[in-house]
Amino acid sequence: MIGGQVGISGHLSIGDHVKVLAKAGVTRNIKDNSIVNGIPAFNAKDYNKSYVYFKNLPQLAVKMDTIEKELNAQKTKTNG
Protein backbone atom coordinates (compact mmCIF):
# COMPACT_ATOMS: atom_id res chain seq x y z
CA MET A 1 0.00 0.00 0.00
CA ILE A 2 1.37 3.42 -0.92
CA GLY A 3 -0.12 6.55 0.62
CA GLY A 4 -0.76 9.88 -1.08
CA GLN A 5 2.01 12.23 -2.18
CA VAL A 6 4.71 9.56 -1.80
CA GLY A 7 7.87 10.03 -3.83
CA ILE A 8 9.80 6.99 -5.00
CA SER A 9 13.16 7.27 -6.73
CA GLY A 10 13.82 4.92 -9.62
CA HIS A 11 15.20 1.39 -9.78
CA LEU A 12 14.24 0.28 -6.28
CA SER A 13 13.00 -3.01 -4.92
CA ILE A 14 9.90 -2.71 -2.73
CA GLY A 15 9.00 -5.93 -0.93
CA ASP A 16 5.65 -7.62 -0.49
CA HIS A 17 3.07 -6.30 1.99
CA VAL A 18 4.92 -3.00 2.40
CA LYS A 19 3.12 0.11 3.69
CA VAL A 20 4.54 3.47 2.66
CA LEU A 21 2.79 6.18 4.66
CA ALA A 22 1.67 9.48 3.14
CA LYS A 23 4.26 12.06 2.05
CA ALA A 24 7.19 9.64 2.51
CA GLY A 25 10.25 9.82 0.29
CA VAL A 26 11.51 6.37 -0.68
CA THR A 27 15.17 6.45 -1.68
CA ARG A 28 16.23 2.84 -0.91
CA ASN A 29 15.00 -0.70 -1.22
CA ILE A 30 12.31 -1.72 1.28
CA LYS A 31 12.11 -5.22 2.77
CA ASP A 32 8.94 -7.31 2.92
CA ASN A 33 6.32 -6.42 5.56
CA SER A 34 7.89 -3.03 6.34
CA ILE A 35 6.00 0.11 7.32
CA VAL A 36 7.94 3.27 6.47
CA ASN A 37 7.47 7.01 6.79
CA GLY A 38 9.53 10.19 6.53
CA ILE A 39 11.98 11.76 4.14
CA PRO A 40 14.03 9.69 3.54
CA ALA A 41 11.67 6.88 4.45
CA PHE A 42 12.57 4.74 7.46
CA ASN A 43 10.79 2.54 9.99
CA ALA A 44 7.47 4.16 10.93
CA LYS A 45 7.82 3.42 14.68
CA ASP A 46 11.22 5.13 14.73
CA TYR A 47 9.77 8.02 12.72
CA ASN A 48 6.98 8.52 15.26
CA LYS A 49 9.43 8.52 18.18
CA SER A 50 11.65 11.03 16.35
CA TYR A 51 8.70 13.27 15.58
CA VAL A 52 7.90 13.65 19.29
CA TYR A 53 11.42 15.02 19.86
CA PHE A 54 11.21 17.18 16.75
CA LYS A 55 8.03 18.86 17.99
CA ASN A 56 9.76 19.67 21.30
CA LEU A 57 13.02 21.03 19.85
CA PRO A 58 12.26 24.70 20.62
CA GLN A 59 11.66 23.95 24.31
CA LEU A 60 14.70 21.66 24.46
CA ALA A 61 16.88 24.39 22.93
CA VAL A 62 15.76 26.88 25.59
CA LYS A 63 16.53 24.35 28.34
CA MET A 64 19.97 23.66 26.88
CA ASP A 65 20.77 27.39 26.68
CA THR A 66 19.71 27.84 30.31
CA ILE A 67 21.85 24.92 31.47
CA GLU A 68 24.83 26.17 29.46
CA LYS A 69 24.55 29.64 31.03
CA GLU A 70 24.34 28.13 34.51
CA LEU A 71 27.42 25.97 33.87
CA ASN A 72 29.37 28.94 32.54
CA ALA A 73 28.38 30.97 35.62
CA GLN A 74 29.57 28.17 37.91
CA LYS A 75 32.89 27.95 36.02
CA THR A 76 33.36 31.68 36.38
CA LYS A 77 32.72 31.49 40.14
CA THR A 78 35.11 28.56 40.51
CA ASN A 79 37.90 30.08 38.41
CA GLY A 80 37.21 33.67 39.46
VEXVOZA-812796 format. One line per field, with one value per residue: residue in one letter; residue number from 1; x, y, z of N, C-alpha, C in turn. Coordinates in steps of 0.001 Angstrom, whole numbers, plus 500000, padded with zeros to 6 digits. Layout:
BEGIN
r	c(A / ...) $
k	c(NUM / ...) $
n_c1	c(X / ...) $
n_c2	c(Y / ...) $
n_c3	c(Z / ...) $
ca_c1	c(X / ...) $
ca_c2	c(Y / ...) $
ca_c3	c(Z / ...) $
c_c1	c(X / ...) $
c_c2	c(Y / ...) $
c_c3	c(Z / ...) $
# end
This chain:
BEGIN
r	c(M / I / G / G / Q / V / G / I / S / G / H / L / S / I / G / D / H / V / K / V / L / A / K / A / G / V / T / R / N / I / K / D / N / S / I / V / N / G / I / P / A / F / N / A / K / D / Y / N / K / S / Y / V / Y / F / K / N / L / P / Q / L / A / V / K / M / D / T / I / E / K / E / L / N / A / Q / K / T / K / T / N / G) $
k	c(1 / 2 / 3 / 4 / 5 / 6 / 7 / 8 / 9 / 10 / 11 / 12 / 13 / 14 / 15 / 16 / 17 / 18 / 19 / 20 / 21 / 22 / 23 / 24 / 25 / 26 / 27 / 28 / 29 / 30 / 31 / 32 / 33 / 34 / 35 / 36 / 37 / 38 / 39 / 40 / 41 / 42 / 43 / 44 / 45 / 46 / 47 / 48 / 49 / 50 / 51 / 52 / 53 / 54 / 55 / 56 / 57 / 58 / 59 / 60 / 61 / 62 / 63 / 64 / 65 / 66 / 67 / 68 / 69 / 70 / 71 / 72 / 73 / 74 / 75 / 76 / 77 / 78 / 79 / 80) $
n_c1	c(500846 / 500592 / 500725 / 499246 / 500868 / 503463 / 506892 / 508962 / 512124 / 513838 / 514414 / 514234 / 513748 / 510836 / 509452 / 507066 / 503819 / 504283 / 503967 / 503806 / 503747 / 501824 / 503216 / 505858 / 509320 / 510818 / 513913 / 515515 / 515819 / 513090 / 512310 / 510309 / 507077 / 507439 / 506841 / 506969 / 507962 / 508488 / 511166 / 514292 / 512535 / 511985 / 511784 / 508507 / 507767 / 510101 / 510187 / 507907 / 508649 / 510847 / 509581 / 508185 / 510281 / 511175 / 509031 / 509312 / 511698 / 512134 / 511585 / 513433 / 515817 / 515797 / 515982 / 518528 / 520147 / 519749 / 520857 / 523500 / 524277 / 524103 / 526096 / 528356 / 528355 / 528878 / 531469 / 532822 / 532598 / 534053 / 536608 / 537145) $
n_c2	c(498844 / 502186 / 505410 / 508725 / 511337 / 510281 / 509973 / 508186 / 507137 / 506037 / 502620 / 500799 / 498218 / 497122 / 495417 / 492696 / 493267 / 495795 / 498927 / 502215 / 505203 / 508269 / 511052 / 510221 / 509768 / 507663 / 506301 / 504127 / 500513 / 498532 / 496224 / 493182 / 493323 / 495743 / 498906 / 502178 / 505648 / 509182 / 511411 / 510922 / 507830 / 505729 / 503240 / 503240 / 503282 / 504230 / 506695 / 507951 / 508150 / 509868 / 512126 / 513106 / 514162 / 516064 / 517887 / 519035 / 520428 / 523331 / 523970 / 522287 / 523419 / 525903 / 525027 / 523829 / 526071 / 527523 / 525766 / 525711 / 528397 / 528467 / 526593 / 527905 / 530146 / 528964 / 527971 / 530350 / 531402 / 529464 / 529600 / 532245) $
n_c3	c(500000 / 499169 / 500296 / 499811 / 497943 / 497956 / 497244 / 495070 / 494286 / 491318 / 490142 / 492361 / 494818 / 496155 / 498728 / 499398 / 500803 / 501889 / 503539 / 502731 / 504165 / 503937 / 502174 / 502300 / 501416 / 499369 / 499054 / 499022 / 498816 / 500064 / 502544 / 502749 / 504323 / 505674 / 507296 / 506487 / 506846 / 506440 / 505296 / 504281 / 503754 / 506554 / 509193 / 510473 / 513213 / 514446 / 513183 / 514281 / 516996 / 516721 / 515759 / 517957 / 519524 / 517698 / 517572 / 520059 / 519998 / 520101 / 522855 / 524100 / 523193 / 524502 / 527164 / 527063 / 526520 / 528881 / 530801 / 529873 / 530318 / 533110 / 533793 / 532750 / 534410 / 536882 / 536381 / 536091 / 538681 / 540089 / 538915 / 539228) $
ca_c1	c(500000 / 501372 / 499882 / 499244 / 502010 / 504712 / 507874 / 509796 / 513164 / 513816 / 515203 / 514236 / 512999 / 509900 / 509000 / 505646 / 503070 / 504915 / 503122 / 504541 / 502788 / 501673 / 504265 / 507187 / 510248 / 511508 / 515173 / 516234 / 515004 / 512310 / 512112 / 508944 / 506320 / 507888 / 506003 / 507939 / 507468 / 509535 / 511984 / 514028 / 511667 / 512568 / 510795 / 507470 / 507820 / 511218 / 509770 / 506979 / 509433 / 511647 / 508696 / 507898 / 511416 / 511207 / 508032 / 509757 / 513024 / 512263 / 511661 / 514700 / 516884 / 515759 / 516529 / 519974 / 520766 / 519713 / 521850 / 524827 / 524545 / 524338 / 527418 / 529370 / 528378 / 529567 / 532895 / 533359 / 532724 / 535112 / 537900 / 537207) $
ca_c2	c(500000 / 503415 / 506554 / 509882 / 512230 / 509564 / 510034 / 506986 / 507272 / 504916 / 501389 / 500279 / 496992 / 497285 / 494070 / 492376 / 493698 / 497003 / 500106 / 503472 / 506175 / 509483 / 512059 / 509641 / 509817 / 506375 / 506445 / 502841 / 499302 / 498284 / 494785 / 492688 / 493577 / 496966 / 500107 / 503267 / 507012 / 510189 / 511760 / 509693 / 506877 / 504742 / 502538 / 504157 / 503424 / 505129 / 508018 / 508518 / 508522 / 511032 / 513269 / 513646 / 515018 / 517175 / 518865 / 519668 / 521028 / 524700 / 523950 / 521657 / 524386 / 526878 / 524353 / 523663 / 527387 / 527837 / 524918 / 526170 / 529643 / 528126 / 525971 / 528943 / 530968 / 528174 / 527947 / 531681 / 531487 / 528562 / 530080 / 533669) $
ca_c3	c(500000 / 499076 / 500621 / 498921 / 497820 / 498199 / 496174 / 494995 / 493274 / 490384 / 490222 / 493721 / 495079 / 497265 / 499068 / 499509 / 501987 / 502405 / 503686 / 502665 / 504657 / 503137 / 502052 / 502506 / 500293 / 499325 / 498318 / 499090 / 498783 / 501277 / 502766 / 502923 / 505559 / 506339 / 507320 / 506473 / 506795 / 506532 / 504141 / 503536 / 504450 / 507456 / 509990 / 510934 / 514676 / 514729 / 512718 / 515257 / 518176 / 516351 / 515580 / 519288 / 519856 / 516751 / 517993 / 521300 / 519852 / 520616 / 524311 / 524463 / 522926 / 525594 / 528340 / 526880 / 526678 / 530307 / 531465 / 529462 / 531030 / 534513 / 533873 / 532542 / 535625 / 537912 / 536023 / 536380 / 540140 / 540515 / 538411 / 539461) $
c_c1	c(500901 / 500422 / 500037 / 500512 / 503340 / 505612 / 508758 / 510830 / 513232 / 514693 / 515349 / 513462 / 512138 / 509257 / 507490 / 505087 / 503718 / 503865 / 504031 / 503531 / 502873 / 502860 / 505667 / 508024 / 511094 / 512746 / 515999 / 515260 / 514285 / 512038 / 510632 / 508388 / 506747 / 506804 / 506970 / 507249 / 508671 / 510272 / 513425 / 513237 / 512473 / 511453 / 509808 / 507475 / 508950 / 510887 / 508873 / 507703 / 510241 / 510783 / 508333 / 509027 / 511464 / 510232 / 508495 / 511117 / 513112 / 512401 / 512984 / 515870 / 516943 / 516358 / 518045 / 520702 / 520830 / 520767 / 523263 / 525207 / 524853 / 525723 / 528526 / 529485 / 529101 / 531065 / 533541 / 533566 / 533898 / 536486 / 538186 / 538056) $
c_c2	c(501231 / 504583 / 507685 / 510704 / 511576 / 509730 / 508807 / 507206 / 505981 / 503737 / 500863 / 498978 / 497232 / 495937 / 493915 / 492895 / 494900 / 498104 / 501326 / 504559 / 507477 / 510430 / 511527 / 509791 / 508559 / 506511 / 505175 / 501694 / 499130 / 496793 / 494449 / 493081 / 494824 / 498034 / 501268 / 504621 / 507947 / 510418 / 511841 / 508709 / 505927 / 504169 / 503508 / 504334 / 504373 / 506560 / 508682 / 508948 / 509791 / 512282 / 513915 / 514588 / 516245 / 518273 / 519640 / 520362 / 522470 / 524746 / 523335 / 522612 / 525432 / 526268 / 524211 / 524993 / 527779 / 527056 / 525379 / 527463 / 529373 / 527490 / 526997 / 529844 / 530240 / 528120 / 529270 / 531849 / 530648 / 529082 / 531521 / 534116) $
c_c3	c(500000 / 499287 / 499619 / 499028 / 498190 / 496986 / 496218 / 493906 / 492464 / 490757 / 491650 / 493785 / 496317 / 497510 / 499113 / 500826 / 502675 / 502490 / 503700 / 503030 / 503871 / 503274 / 502336 / 501238 / 500292 / 498440 / 498321 / 498972 / 500118 / 501373 / 502934 / 504289 / 506322 / 506311 / 507464 / 506366 / 506840 / 505235 / 504622 / 504400 / 505326 / 508320 / 510634 / 512452 / 515080 / 514305 / 513754 / 516530 / 517895 / 516246 / 516912 / 519710 / 518961 / 517167 / 519212 / 521187 / 520361 / 522150 / 524781 / 524249 / 524024 / 526859 / 528241 / 527052 / 528147 / 531071 / 531129 / 530190 / 532502 / 534696 / 533703 / 533765 / 536742 / 537644 / 536368 / 537879 / 540647 / 540122 / 538800 / 540548) $
# end
